[in-house]
């Protein structure tokens, strides 16, 4: 359940970053005992200054955001022994990549 929450949060953020026409793309594949999840959008992007604090609790660029979404995503992915990374170009879009081991022991809950 928590892993689903993390991916849905990334998809929601991607959708909300697009103002006007745009797209969100989700790719999932496995390679070398890792599950790769890529969420790519053509939204507003993230500035270099924002990138430095993207996983810091209570830091947000949204008017109604709490700043907890991405820190929670990071915690969930780490609890599943995975990694999450982000690349972004302002005014062109953002890509989040999640890598998870194919065989892991769930921390407390099933997927």
Phi and psi restraints in degrees (range 20) as a CNS / XPLOR table:
assign (resid 1 and name C) (resid 2 and name N)
       (resid 2 and name CA) (resid 2 and name C) 1.0 -67.7 20.0 2
assign (resid 2 and name N) (resid 2 and name CA)
       (resid 2 and name C) (resid 3 and name N) 1.0 -38.2 20.0 2
assign (resid 2 and name C) (resid 3 and name N)
       (resid 3 and name CA) (resid 3 and name C) 1.0 -63.5 20.0 2
assign (resid 3 and name N) (resid 3 and name CA)
       (resid 3 and name C) (resid 4 and name N) 1.0 -40.2 20.0 2
assign (resid 3 and name C) (resid 4 and name N)
       (resid 4 and name CA) (resid 4 and name C) 1.0 -61.6 20.0 2
assign (resid 4 and name N) (resid 4 and name CA)
       (resid 4 and name C) (resid 5 and name N) 1.0 -41.9 20.0 2
assign (resid 4 and name C) (resid 5 and name N)
       (resid 5 and name CA) (resid 5 and name C) 1.0 -58.8 20.0 2
assign (resid 5 and name N) (resid 5 and name CA)
       (resid 5 and name C) (resid 6 and name N) 1.0 -42.9 20.0 2
assign (resid 5 and name C) (resid 6 and name N)
       (resid 6 and name CA) (resid 6 and name C) 1.0 -63.4 20.0 2
assign (resid 6 and name N) (resid 6 and name CA)
       (resid 6 and name C) (resid 7 and name N) 1.0 -46.7 20.0 2
assign (resid 6 and name C) (resid 7 and name N)
       (resid 7 and name CA) (resid 7 and name C) 1.0 -66.9 20.0 2
assign (resid 7 and name N) (resid 7 and name CA)
       (resid 7 and name C) (resid 8 and name N) 1.0 -41.7 20.0 2
assign (resid 7 and name C) (resid 8 and name N)
       (resid 8 and name CA) (resid 8 and name C) 1.0 -62.6 20.0 2
assign (resid 8 and name N) (resid 8 and name CA)
       (resid 8 and name C) (resid 9 and name N) 1.0 -36.8 20.0 2
assign (resid 8 and name C) (resid 9 and name N)
       (resid 9 and name CA) (resid 9 and name C) 1.0 -64.2 20.0 2
assign (resid 9 and name N) (resid 9 and name CA)
       (resid 9 and name C) (resid 10 and name N) 1.0 -43.0 20.0 2
assign (resid 9 and name C) (resid 10 and name N)
       (resid 10 and name CA) (resid 10 and name C) 1.0 -63.8 20.0 2
assign (resid 10 and name N) (resid 10 and name CA)
       (resid 10 and name C) (resid 11 and name N) 1.0 -40.3 20.0 2
assign (resid 10 and name C) (resid 11 and name N)
       (resid 11 and name CA) (resid 11 and name C) 1.0 -65.8 20.0 2
assign (resid 11 and name N) (resid 11 and name CA)
       (resid 11 and name C) (resid 12 and name N) 1.0 -40.8 20.0 2
assign (resid 11 and name C) (resid 12 and name N)
       (resid 12 and name CA) (resid 12 and name C) 1.0 -63.1 20.0 2
assign (resid 12 and name N) (resid 12 and name CA)
       (resid 12 and name C) (resid 13 and name N) 1.0 -45.5 20.0 2
assign (resid 12 and name C) (resid 13 and name N)
       (resid 13 and name CA) (resid 13 and name C) 1.0 -60.4 20.0 2
assign (resid 13 and name N) (resid 13 and name CA)
       (resid 13 and name C) (resid 14 and name N) 1.0 -41.7 20.0 2
assign (resid 13 and name C) (resid 14 and name N)
       (resid 14 and name CA) (resid 14 and name C) 1.0 -61.1 20.0 2
assign (resid 14 and name N) (resid 14 and name CA)
       (resid 14 and name C) (resid 15 and name N) 1.0 -46.5 20.0 2
assign (resid 14 and name C) (resid 15 and name N)
       (resid 15 and name CA) (resid 15 and name C) 1.0 -62.4 20.0 2
assign (resid 15 and name N) (resid 15 and name CA)
       (resid 15 and name C) (resid 16 and name N) 1.0 -42.8 20.0 2
assign (resid 15 and name C) (resid 16 and name N)
       (resid 16 and name CA) (resid 16 and name C) 1.0 -70.4 20.0 2
assign (resid 16 and name N) (resid 16 and name CA)
       (resid 16 and name C) (resid 17 and name N) 1.0 -18.0 20.0 2
assign (resid 16 and name C) (resid 17 and name N)
       (resid 17 and name CA) (resid 17 and name C) 1.0 -79.4 20.0 2
assign (resid 17 and name N) (resid 17 and name CA)
       (resid 17 and name C) (resid 18 and name N) 1.0 -11.2 20.0 2
assign (resid 17 and name C) (resid 18 and name N)
       (resid 18 and name CA) (resid 18 and name C) 1.0 -96.8 20.0 2
assign (resid 18 and name N) (resid 18 and name CA)
       (resid 18 and name C) (resid 19 and name N) 1.0 122.5 20.0 2
assign (resid 18 and name C) (resid 19 and name N)
       (resid 19 and name CA) (resid 19 and name C) 1.0 -116.5 20.0 2
assign (resid 19 and name N) (resid 19 and name CA)
       (resid 19 and name C) (resid 20 and name N) 1.0 105.1 20.0 2
assign (resid 19 and name C) (resid 20 and name N)
       (resid 20 and name CA) (resid 20 and name C) 1.0 98.3 20.0 2
assign (resid 20 and name N) (resid 20 and name CA)
       (resid 20 and name C) (resid 21 and name N) 1.0 -158.3 20.0 2
assign (resid 20 and name C) (resid 21 and name N)
       (resid 21 and name CA) (resid 21 and name C) 1.0 -64.1 20.0 2
assign (resid 21 and name N) (resid 21 and name CA)
       (resid 21 and name C) (resid 22 and name N) 1.0 146.0 20.0 2
assign (resid 21 and name C) (resid 22 and name N)
       (resid 22 and name CA) (resid 22 and name C) 1.0 173.8 20.0 2
assign (resid 22 and name N) (resid 22 and name CA)
       (resid 22 and name C) (resid 23 and name N) 1.0 -174.2 20.0 2
assign (resid 22 and name C) (resid 23 and name N)
       (resid 23 and name CA) (resid 23 and name C) 1.0 -147.9 20.0 2
assign (resid 23 and name N) (resid 23 and name CA)
       (resid 23 and name C) (resid 24 and name N) 1.0 156.6 20.0 2
assign (resid 23 and name C) (resid 24 and name N)
       (resid 24 and name CA) (resid 24 and name C) 1.0 -124.9 20.0 2
assign (resid 24 and name N) (resid 24 and name CA)
       (resid 24 and name C) (resid 25 and name N) 1.0 131.9 20.0 2
assign (resid 24 and name C) (resid 25 and name N)
       (resid 25 and name CA) (resid 25 and name C) 1.0 -122.5 20.0 2
assign (resid 25 and name N) (resid 25 and name CA)
       (resid 25 and name C) (resid 26 and name N) 1.0 134.3 20.0 2
assign (resid 25 and name C) (resid 26 and name N)
       (resid 26 and name CA) (resid 26 and name C) 1.0 -118.8 20.0 2
assign (resid 26 and name N) (resid 26 and name CA)
       (resid 26 and name C) (resid 27 and name N) 1.0 122.0 20.0 2
assign (resid 26 and name C) (resid 27 and name N)
       (resid 27 and name CA) (resid 27 and name C) 1.0 -121.7 20.0 2
assign (resid 27 and name N) (resid 27 and name CA)
       (resid 27 and name C) (resid 28 and name N) 1.0 137.5 20.0 2
assign (resid 27 and name C) (resid 28 and name N)
       (resid 28 and name CA) (resid 28 and name C) 1.0 -136.1 20.0 2
assign (resid 28 and name N) (resid 28 and name CA)
       (resid 28 and name C) (resid 29 and name N) 1.0 132.0 20.0 2
assign (resid 28 and name C) (resid 29 and name N)
       (resid 29 and name CA) (resid 29 and name C) 1.0 -155.4 20.0 2
assign (resid 29 and name N) (resid 29 and name CA)
       (resid 29 and name C) (resid 30 and name N) 1.0 164.1 20.0 2
assign (resid 29 and name C) (resid 30 and name N)
       (resid 30 and name CA) (resid 30 and name C) 1.0 -118.1 20.0 2
assign (resid 30 and name N) (resid 30 and name CA)
       (resid 30 and name C) (resid 31 and name N) 1.0 146.9 20.0 2
assign (resid 30 and name C) (resid 31 and name N)
       (resid 31 and name CA) (resid 31 and name C) 1.0 -159.1 20.0 2
assign (resid 31 and name N) (resid 31 and name CA)
       (resid 31 and name C) (resid 32 and name N) 1.0 128.9 20.0 2
assign (resid 31 and name C) (resid 32 and name N)
       (resid 32 and name CA) (resid 32 and name C) 1.0 50.2 20.0 2
assign (resid 32 and name N) (resid 32 and name CA)
       (resid 32 and name C) (resid 33 and name N) 1.0 53.2 20.0 2
assign (resid 32 and name C) (resid 33 and name N)
       (resid 33 and name CA) (resid 33 and name C) 1.0 61.6 20.0 2
assign (resid 33 and name N) (resid 33 and name CA)
       (resid 33 and name C) (resid 34 and name N) 1.0 24.2 20.0 2
assign (resid 33 and name C) (resid 34 and name N)
       (resid 34 and name CA) (resid 34 and name C) 1.0 -128.1 20.0 2
assign (resid 34 and name N) (resid 34 and name CA)
       (resid 34 and name C) (resid 35 and name N) 1.0 143.5 20.0 2
assign (resid 34 and name C) (resid 35 and name N)
       (resid 35 and name CA) (resid 35 and name C) 1.0 -97.0 20.0 2
assign (resid 35 and name N) (resid 35 and name CA)
       (resid 35 and name C) (resid 36 and name N) 1.0 125.0 20.0 2
assign (resid 35 and name C) (resid 36 and name N)
       (resid 36 and name CA) (resid 36 and name C) 1.0 -106.3 20.0 2
assign (resid 36 and name N) (resid 36 and name CA)
       (resid 36 and name C) (resid 37 and name N) 1.0 130.3 20.0 2
assign (resid 36 and name C) (resid 37 and name N)
       (resid 37 and name CA) (resid 37 and name C) 1.0 -127.0 20.0 2
assign (resid 37 and name N) (resid 37 and name CA)
       (resid 37 and name C) (resid 38 and name N) 1.0 121.8 20.0 2
assign (resid 37 and name C) (resid 38 and name N)
       (resid 38 and name CA) (resid 38 and name C) 1.0 -121.0 20.0 2
assign (resid 38 and name N) (resid 38 and name CA)
       (resid 38 and name C) (resid 39 and name N) 1.0 127.8 20.0 2
assign (resid 38 and name C) (resid 39 and name N)
       (resid 39 and name CA) (resid 39 and name C) 1.0 -119.7 20.0 2
assign (resid 39 and name N) (resid 39 and name CA)
       (resid 39 and name C) (resid 40 and name N) 1.0 116.9 20.0 2
assign (resid 39 and name C) (resid 40 and name N)
       (resid 40 and name CA) (resid 40 and name C) 1.0 -123.8 20.0 2
assign (resid 40 and name N) (resid 40 and name CA)
       (resid 40 and name C) (resid 41 and name N) 1.0 134.0 20.0 2
assign (resid 40 and name C) (resid 41 and name N)
       (resid 41 and name CA) (resid 41 and name C) 1.0 -128.9 20.0 2
assign (resid 41 and name N) (resid 41 and name CA)
       (resid 41 and name C) (resid 42 and name N) 1.0 163.6 20.0 2
assign (resid 41 and name C) (resid 42 and name N)
       (resid 42 and name CA) (resid 42 and name C) 1.0 -108.3 20.0 2
assign (resid 42 and name N) (resid 42 and name CA)
       (resid 42 and name C) (resid 43 and name N) 1.0 36.1 20.0 2
assign (resid 42 and name C) (resid 43 and name N)
       (resid 43 and name CA) (resid 43 and name C) 1.0 -82.6 20.0 2
assign (resid 43 and name N) (resid 43 and name CA)
       (resid 43 and name C) (resid 44 and name N) 1.0 -158.2 20.0 2
assign (resid 43 and name C) (resid 44 and name N)
       (resid 44 and name CA) (resid 44 and name C) 1.0 -72.5 20.0 2
assign (resid 44 and name N) (resid 44 and name CA)
       (resid 44 and name C) (resid 45 and name N) 1.0 -15.1 20.0 2
assign (resid 44 and name C) (resid 45 and name N)
       (resid 45 and name CA) (resid 45 and name C) 1.0 78.1 20.0 2
assign (resid 45 and name N) (resid 45 and name CA)
       (resid 45 and name C) (resid 46 and name N) 1.0 177.6 20.0 2
assign (resid 45 and name C) (resid 46 and name N)
       (resid 46 and name CA) (resid 46 and name C) 1.0 -127.3 20.0 2
assign (resid 46 and name N) (resid 46 and name CA)
       (resid 46 and name C) (resid 47 and name N) 1.0 131.0 20.0 2
assign (resid 46 and name C) (resid 47 and name N)
       (resid 47 and name CA) (resid 47 and name C) 1.0 -73.2 20.0 2
assign (resid 47 and name N) (resid 47 and name CA)
       (resid 47 and name C) (resid 48 and name N) 1.0 163.9 20.0 2
assign (resid 47 and name C) (resid 48 and name N)
       (resid 48 and name CA) (resid 48 and name C) 1.0 -59.6 20.0 2
assign (resid 48 and name N) (resid 48 and name CA)
       (resid 48 and name C) (resid 49 and name N) 1.0 -42.5 20.0 2
assign (resid 48 and name C) (resid 49 and name N)
       (resid 49 and name CA) (resid 49 and name C) 1.0 -62.3 20.0 2
assign (resid 49 and name N) (resid 49 and name CA)
       (resid 49 and name C) (resid 50 and name N) 1.0 -40.4 20.0 2
assign (resid 49 and name C) (resid 50 and name N)
       (resid 50 and name CA) (resid 50 and name C) 1.0 -68.7 20.0 2
assign (resid 50 and name N) (resid 50 and name CA)
       (resid 50 and name C) (resid 51 and name N) 1.0 -34.9 20.0 2
assign (resid 50 and name C) (resid 51 and name N)
       (resid 51 and name CA) (resid 51 and name C) 1.0 -60.6 20.0 2
assign (resid 51 and name N) (resid 51 and name CA)
       (resid 51 and name C) (resid 52 and name N) 1.0 -33.8 20.0 2
assign (resid 51 and name C) (resid 52 and name N)
       (resid 52 and name CA) (resid 52 and name C) 1.0 -65.7 20.0 2
assign (resid 52 and name N) (resid 52 and name CA)
       (resid 52 and name C) (resid 53 and name N) 1.0 -22.6 20.0 2
assign (resid 52 and name C) (resid 53 and name N)
       (resid 53 and name CA) (resid 53 and name C) 1.0 -119.2 20.0 2
assign (resid 53 and name N) (resid 53 and name CA)
       (resid 53 and name C) (resid 54 and name N) 1.0 12.8 20.0 2
assign (resid 53 and name C) (resid 54 and name N)
       (resid 54 and name CA) (resid 54 and name C) 1.0 -59.3 20.0 2
assign (resid 54 and name N) (resid 54 and name CA)
       (resid 54 and name C) (resid 55 and name N) 1.0 -32.0 20.0 2
assign (resid 54 and name C) (resid 55 and name N)
       (resid 55 and name CA) (resid 55 and name C) 1.0 -103.7 20.0 2
assign (resid 55 and name N) (resid 55 and name CA)
       (resid 55 and name C) (resid 56 and name N) 1.0 13.4 20.0 2
assign (resid 55 and name C) (resid 56 and name N)
       (resid 56 and name CA) (resid 56 and name C) 1.0 -84.7 20.0 2
assign (resid 56 and name N) (resid 56 and name CA)
       (resid 56 and name C) (resid 57 and name N) 1.0 126.0 20.0 2
assign (resid 56 and name C) (resid 57 and name N)
       (resid 57 and name CA) (resid 57 and name C) 1.0 -58.0 20.0 2
assign (resid 57 and name N) (resid 57 and name CA)
       (resid 57 and name C) (resid 58 and name N) 1.0 142.0 20.0 2
assign (resid 57 and name C) (resid 58 and name N)
       (resid 58 and name CA) (resid 58 and name C) 1.0 71.9 20.0 2
assign (resid 58 and name N) (resid 58 and name CA)
       (resid 58 and name C) (resid 59 and name N) 1.0 8.7 20.0 2
assign (resid 58 and name C) (resid 59 and name N)
       (resid 59 and name CA) (resid 59 and name C) 1.0 -99.1 20.0 2
assign (resid 59 and name N) (resid 59 and name CA)
       (resid 59 and name C) (resid 60 and name N) 1.0 122.6 20.0 2
assign (resid 59 and name C) (resid 60 and name N)
       (resid 60 and name CA) (resid 60 and name C) 1.0 -143.5 20.0 2
assign (resid 60 and name N) (resid 60 and name CA)
       (resid 60 and name C) (resid 61 and name N) 1.0 154.4 20.0 2
assign (resid 60 and name C) (resid 61 and name N)
       (resid 61 and name CA) (resid 61 and name C) 1.0 -108.1 20.0 2
assign (resid 61 and name N) (resid 61 and name CA)
       (resid 61 and name C) (resid 62 and name N) 1.0 -2.7 20.0 2
assign (resid 61 and name C) (resid 62 and name N)
       (resid 62 and name CA) (resid 62 and name C) 1.0 -89.3 20.0 2
assign (resid 62 and name N) (resid 62 and name CA)
       (resid 62 and name C) (resid 63 and name N) 1.0 142.7 20.0 2
assign (resid 62 and name C) (resid 63 and name N)
       (resid 63 and name CA) (resid 63 and name C) 1.0 -66.8 20.0 2
assign (resid 63 and name N) (resid 63 and name CA)
       (resid 63 and name C) (resid 64 and name N) 1.0 -29.7 20.0 2
assign (resid 63 and name C) (resid 64 and name N)
       (resid 64 and name CA) (resid 64 and name C) 1.0 -113.9 20.0 2
assign (resid 64 and name N) (resid 64 and name CA)
       (resid 64 and name C) (resid 65 and name N) 1.0 13.2 20.0 2
assign (resid 64 and name C) (resid 65 and name N)
       (resid 65 and name CA) (resid 65 and name C) 1.0 -83.5 20.0 2
assign (resid 65 and name N) (resid 65 and name CA)
       (resid 65 and name C) (resid 66 and name N) 1.0 157.0 20.0 2
assign (resid 65 and name C) (resid 66 and name N)
       (resid 66 and name CA) (resid 66 and name C) 1.0 -97.5 20.0 2
assign (resid 66 and name N) (resid 66 and name CA)
       (resid 66 and name C) (resid 67 and name N) 1.0 -17.8 20.0 2
assign (resid 66 and name C) (resid 67 and name N)
       (resid 67 and name CA) (resid 67 and name C) 1.0 79.0 20.0 2
assign (resid 67 and name N) (resid 67 and name CA)
       (resid 67 and name C) (resid 68 and name N) 1.0 18.9 20.0 2
assign (resid 67 and name C) (resid 68 and name N)
       (resid 68 and name CA) (resid 68 and name C) 1.0 -108.2 20.0 2
assign (resid 68 and name N) (resid 68 and name CA)
       (resid 68 and name C) (resid 69 and name N) 1.0 -14.0 20.0 2
assign (resid 68 and name C) (resid 69 and name N)
       (resid 69 and name CA) (resid 69 and name C) 1.0 -57.8 20.0 2
assign (resid 69 and name N) (resid 69 and name CA)
       (resid 69 and name C) (resid 70 and name N) 1.0 -56.2 20.0 2
assign (resid 69 and name C) (resid 70 and name N)
       (resid 70 and name CA) (resid 70 and name C) 1.0 -71.2 20.0 2
assign (resid 70 and name N) (resid 70 and name CA)
       (resid 70 and name C) (resid 71 and name N) 1.0 -37.5 20.0 2
assign (resid 70 and name C) (resid 71 and name N)
       (resid 71 and name CA) (resid 71 and name C) 1.0 -60.7 20.0 2
assign (resid 71 and name N) (resid 71 and name CA)
       (resid 71 and name C) (resid 72 and name N) 1.0 -38.2 20.0 2
assign (resid 71 and name C) (resid 72 and name N)
       (resid 72 and name CA) (resid 72 and name C) 1.0 -65.8 20.0 2
assign (resid 72 and name N) (resid 72 and name CA)
       (resid 72 and name C) (resid 73 and name N) 1.0 -43.1 20.0 2
assign (resid 72 and name C) (resid 73 and name N)
       (resid 73 and name CA) (resid 73 and name C) 1.0 -56.3 20.0 2
assign (resid 73 and name N) (resid 73 and name CA)
       (resid 73 and name C) (resid 74 and name N) 1.0 -48.8 20.0 2
assign (resid 73 and name C) (resid 74 and name N)
       (resid 74 and name CA) (resid 74 and name C) 1.0 -60.3 20.0 2
assign (resid 74 and name N) (resid 74 and name CA)
       (resid 74 and name C) (resid 75 and name N) 1.0 -43.5 20.0 2
assign (resid 74 and name C) (resid 75 and name N)
       (resid 75 and name CA) (resid 75 and name C) 1.0 -62.9 20.0 2
assign (resid 75 and name N) (resid 75 and name CA)
       (resid 75 and name C) (resid 76 and name N) 1.0 -42.1 20.0 2
assign (resid 75 and name C) (resid 76 and name N)
       (resid 76 and name CA) (resid 76 and name C) 1.0 -65.0 20.0 2
assign (resid 76 and name N) (resid 76 and name CA)
       (resid 76 and name C) (resid 77 and name N) 1.0 -46.1 20.0 2
assign (resid 76 and name C) (resid 77 and name N)
       (resid 77 and name CA) (resid 77 and name C) 1.0 -62.8 20.0 2
assign (resid 77 and name N) (resid 77 and name CA)
       (resid 77 and name C) (resid 78 and name N) 1.0 -43.7 20.0 2
assign (resid 77 and name C) (resid 78 and name N)
       (resid 78 and name CA) (resid 78 and name C) 1.0 -64.2 20.0 2
assign (resid 78 and name N) (resid 78 and name CA)
       (resid 78 and name C) (resid 79 and name N) 1.0 -36.7 20.0 2
assign (resid 78 and name C) (resid 79 and name N)
       (resid 79 and name CA) (resid 79 and name C) 1.0 -63.9 20.0 2
assign (resid 79 and name N) (resid 79 and name CA)
       (resid 79 and name C) (resid 80 and name N) 1.0 -23.9 20.0 2
assign (resid 79 and name C) (resid 80 and name N)
       (resid 80 and name CA) (resid 80 and name C) 1.0 -97.0 20.0 2
assign (resid 80 and name N) (resid 80 and name CA)
       (resid 80 and name C) (resid 81 and name N) 1.0 17.5 20.0 2
assign (resid 80 and name C) (resid 81 and name N)
       (resid 81 and name CA) (resid 81 and name C) 1.0 63.0 20.0 2
assign (resid 81 and name N) (resid 81 and name CA)
       (resid 81 and name C) (resid 82 and name N) 1.0 31.8 20.0 2
assign (resid 81 and name C) (resid 82 and name N)
       (resid 82 and name CA) (resid 82 and name C) 1.0 -113.3 20.0 2
assign (resid 82 and name N) (resid 82 and name CA)
       (resid 82 and name C) (resid 83 and name N) 1.0 -176.4 20.0 2
assign (resid 82 and name C) (resid 83 and name N)
       (resid 83 and name CA) (resid 83 and name C) 1.0 -130.8 20.0 2
assign (resid 83 and name N) (resid 83 and name CA)
       (resid 83 and name C) (resid 84 and name N) 1.0 154.6 20.0 2
assign (resid 83 and name C) (resid 84 and name N)
       (resid 84 and name CA) (resid 84 and name C) 1.0 -133.3 20.0 2
assign (resid 84 and name N) (resid 84 and name CA)
       (resid 84 and name C) (resid 85 and name N) 1.0 133.5 20.0 2
assign (resid 84 and name C) (resid 85 and name N)
       (resid 85 and name CA) (resid 85 and name C) 1.0 -133.9 20.0 2
assign (resid 85 and name N) (resid 85 and name CA)
       (resid 85 and name C) (resid 86 and name N) 1.0 162.3 20.0 2
assign (resid 85 and name C) (resid 86 and name N)
       (resid 86 and name CA) (resid 86 and name C) 1.0 -141.0 20.0 2
assign (resid 86 and name N) (resid 86 and name CA)
       (resid 86 and name C) (resid 87 and name N) 1.0 141.1 20.0 2
assign (resid 86 and name C) (resid 87 and name N)
       (resid 87 and name CA) (resid 87 and name C) 1.0 -129.8 20.0 2
assign (resid 87 and name N) (resid 87 and name CA)
       (resid 87 and name C) (resid 88 and name N) 1.0 147.5 20.0 2
assign (resid 87 and name C) (resid 88 and name N)
       (resid 88 and name CA) (resid 88 and name C) 1.0 -155.8 20.0 2
assign (resid 88 and name N) (resid 88 and name CA)
       (resid 88 and name C) (resid 89 and name N) 1.0 148.1 20.0 2
assign (resid 88 and name C) (resid 89 and name N)
       (resid 89 and name CA) (resid 89 and name C) 1.0 -125.7 20.0 2
assign (resid 89 and name N) (resid 89 and name CA)
       (resid 89 and name C) (resid 90 and name N) 1.0 116.0 20.0 2
assign (resid 89 and name C) (resid 90 and name N)
       (resid 90 and name CA) (resid 90 and name C) 1.0 -52.5 20.0 2
assign (resid 90 and name N) (resid 90 and name CA)
       (resid 90 and name C) (resid 91 and name N) 1.0 136.7 20.0 2
assign (resid 90 and name C) (resid 91 and name N)
       (resid 91 and name CA) (resid 91 and name C) 1.0 69.3 20.0 2
assign (resid 91 and name N) (resid 91 and name CA)
       (resid 91 and name C) (resid 92 and name N) 1.0 9.4 20.0 2
assign (resid 91 and name C) (resid 92 and name N)
       (resid 92 and name CA) (resid 92 and name C) 1.0 -128.9 20.0 2
assign (resid 92 and name N) (resid 92 and name CA)
       (resid 92 and name C) (resid 93 and name N) 1.0 -28.5 20.0 2
assign (resid 92 and name C) (resid 93 and name N)
       (resid 93 and name CA) (resid 93 and name C) 1.0 138.1 20.0 2
assign (resid 93 and name N) (resid 93 and name CA)
       (resid 93 and name C) (resid 94 and name N) 1.0 175.9 20.0 2
assign (resid 93 and name C) (resid 94 and name N)
       (resid 94 and name CA) (resid 94 and name C) 1.0 -137.2 20.0 2
assign (resid 94 and name N) (resid 94 and name CA)
       (resid 94 and name C) (resid 95 and name N) 1.0 146.8 20.0 2
assign (resid 94 and name C) (resid 95 and name N)
       (resid 95 and name CA) (resid 95 and name C) 1.0 -129.3 20.0 2
assign (resid 95 and name N) (resid 95 and name CA)
       (resid 95 and name C) (resid 96 and name N) 1.0 124.6 20.0 2
assign (resid 95 and name C) (resid 96 and name N)
       (resid 96 and name CA) (resid 96 and name C) 1.0 -104.9 20.0 2
assign (resid 96 and name N) (resid 96 and name CA)
       (resid 96 and name C) (resid 97 and name N) 1.0 134.5 20.0 2
assign (resid 96 and name C) (resid 97 and name N)
       (resid 97 and name CA) (resid 97 and name C) 1.0 -122.9 20.0 2
assign (resid 97 and name N) (resid 97 and name CA)
       (resid 97 and name C) (resid 98 and name N) 1.0 128.0 20.0 2
assign (resid 97 and name C) (resid 98 and name N)
       (resid 98 and name CA) (resid 98 and name C) 1.0 -115.1 20.0 2
assign (resid 98 and name N) (resid 98 and name CA)
       (resid 98 and name C) (resid 99 and name N) 1.0 130.5 20.0 2
assign (resid 98 and name C) (resid 99 and name N)
       (resid 99 and name CA) (resid 99 and name C) 1.0 -118.0 20.0 2
assign (resid 99 and name N) (resid 99 and name CA)
       (resid 99 and name C) (resid 100 and name N) 1.0 127.5 20.0 2
assign (resid 99 and name C) (resid 100 and name N)
       (resid 100 and name CA) (resid 100 and name C) 1.0 -129.1 20.0 2
assign (resid 100 and name N) (resid 100 and name CA)
       (resid 100 and name C) (resid 101 and name N) 1.0 139.1 20.0 2
assign (resid 100 and name C) (resid 101 and name N)
       (resid 101 and name CA) (resid 101 and name C) 1.0 -65.6 20.0 2
assign (resid 101 and name N) (resid 101 and name CA)
       (resid 101 and name C) (resid 102 and name N) 1.0 142.4 20.0 2
assign (resid 101 and name C) (resid 102 and name N)
       (resid 102 and name CA) (resid 102 and name C) 1.0 -67.1 20.0 2
assign (resid 102 and name N) (resid 102 and name CA)
       (resid 102 and name C) (resid 103 and name N) 1.0 -37.9 20.0 2
assign (resid 102 and name C) (resid 103 and name N)
       (resid 103 and name CA) (resid 103 and name C) 1.0 -111.8 20.0 2
assign (resid 103 and name N) (resid 103 and name CA)
       (resid 103 and name C) (resid 104 and name N) 1.0 107.6 20.0 2
assign (resid 103 and name C) (resid 104 and name N)
       (resid 104 and name CA) (resid 104 and name C) 1.0 -140.9 20.0 2
assign (resid 104 and name N) (resid 104 and name CA)
       (resid 104 and name C) (resid 105 and name N) 1.0 162.2 20.0 2
assign (resid 104 and name C) (resid 105 and name N)
       (resid 105 and name CA) (resid 105 and name C) 1.0 -98.0 20.0 2
assign (resid 105 and name N) (resid 105 and name CA)
       (resid 105 and name C) (resid 106 and name N) 1.0 123.7 20.0 2
assign (resid 105 and name C) (resid 106 and name N)
       (resid 106 and name CA) (resid 106 and name C) 1.0 -63.8 20.0 2
assign (resid 106 and name N) (resid 106 and name CA)
       (resid 106 and name C) (resid 107 and name N) 1.0 136.8 20.0 2
assign (resid 106 and name C) (resid 107 and name N)
       (resid 107 and name CA) (resid 107 and name C) 1.0 -59.5 20.0 2
assign (resid 107 and name N) (resid 107 and name CA)
       (resid 107 and name C) (resid 108 and name N) 1.0 -53.0 20.0 2
assign (resid 107 and name C) (resid 108 and name N)
       (resid 108 and name CA) (resid 108 and name C) 1.0 -142.6 20.0 2
assign (resid 108 and name N) (resid 108 and name CA)
       (resid 108 and name C) (resid 109 and name N) 1.0 -21.7 20.0 2
assign (resid 108 and name C) (resid 109 and name N)
       (resid 109 and name CA) (resid 109 and name C) 1.0 -132.0 20.0 2
assign (resid 109 and name N) (resid 109 and name CA)
       (resid 109 and name C) (resid 110 and name N) 1.0 153.2 20.0 2
assign (resid 109 and name C) (resid 110 and name N)
       (resid 110 and name CA) (resid 110 and name C) 1.0 -71.5 20.0 2
assign (resid 110 and name N) (resid 110 and name CA)
       (resid 110 and name C) (resid 111 and name N) 1.0 164.6 20.0 2
